Amino acid sequence: MNQDTICALATANGIGAIGIIRVSGNQAFEIANKVFQGKNLEKSDSHTVHYGFIIDGEEMIDEIMISVFRAPKTFTAEDSVEISFHGSPHIAKKILEVLIKNGARMAKAGEFTMRAFMNGRIDLSQAESIADLIASENEASRKVALNQLKGGITNEISVLRGDLLNFTSLIELELDFAEEDVEFADRTALKTLLKKTEEKLRSLIDSFQYGNAIKNGVDVAIIGKPNAGKSTLLNALLKEERAIVSDIAGTTRDTIEEVLHIKGTAFRFIDTAGIRETTDLIEEIGVKKAKEKIETAKILLYLYDETDSTPQEVINFIKEFYRKDLKIILLHNKIDLQNGYFENEFDRELSSALFPDYTTQIIGISAKKQTGIEALKSELSDYIQNLETQENTIITNQRHYEALQKSLESVKKVEDAISGNISTELLAYELRYALEYLGEISGEFTNDEVLGNIFSKFCIGK
């Protein structure tokens, strides 16, 4: 581990009542003492706070409070100090300059947290949860991130790895006595363990859809023919004139994206160009973008106006873009022109043609009069509730999700190997892989490229 002493602004850039600069490393107290006019920090007890001034030679920079934290009981497990100063960006710049002049260097992105990981203070999944906790925008994502910071997923994985490791050790022992044809690992007990492990891995993997939704939000594509009322619907949802509304077909040429929080979950609504055949080059690009958004969306809101559509047009569209992981909500728009909405022959024809093969729902709305908007919001909220899992640990990280999937594949190969009476050597090979993939989550097995990618996404002072 690099023994440089690092420093960085830990609070957000900008003007505030106070700002905090962190310093960590073997020379933290020595460097801080050189620029601090007050008590001798090198002789101060851990977890104490001292009043004084930051100085640059004879020049006084600011009146500050400085906190002393002695290793190993610090965030980085290194000697650390935190300087609380008056929250001026200019003062922050001056303090960092004087610290660097006296032997510190600026921290890289995520370097404080990386040192905590490298020094054994936290594991890799806990390090990632810190970034998730900082970025949390709702109560659900905060709770999930905090659970992982407390070691939620690590505890789950360590139990699975511990049981598998015991059997792997016995299988490895069998390899040492291969010529004597002895069996130390009870294959029946191993099958039972593998089945239990597979169920747990599947449960964790299944929780990712919900975890990803509460962490990153849900992409909702608003689709329909030109003049179906897509932009009017977006404005009604946001309760502001965000998108241009016009009687001229094809007004929306590009996608417009806005976020709306419904019961704590972020829904990212994407207003798209009307889908139709066109010779207009710009509109054609807009239609292409709309189709791309359909491919990545989790929810599709398809607006139709029965005076400008046929049931078969709607049916053909659904059949073209339907996929199992896409929730489709059909919005029968402009019901204010029908003297109140009731399911008519148009919708009955849709229902009979689509159900039960296609999971869709029909809601009558008037985007212009804002009728049915609350029913739509309720349906979106229900989508999240239906994803909820009974798992105490919820997967929100794509890296964890992929590692769990790889581990599950290896566990299934071990099961196949046992059922097919495949060699002990191959059995040991697949067990090692399962253990390695599980170990990737906590950081027991990793590489510098993975670490660099993870910590580069942190802010500088964390």
Summary of the structure (lengths in Angstrom):
residues: 462
radius of gyration: 29.3
end to end distance: 17.1
largest distance: 86.8
contacts: 1455
relative contact order: 0.12
helix: 49%
strand: 18%
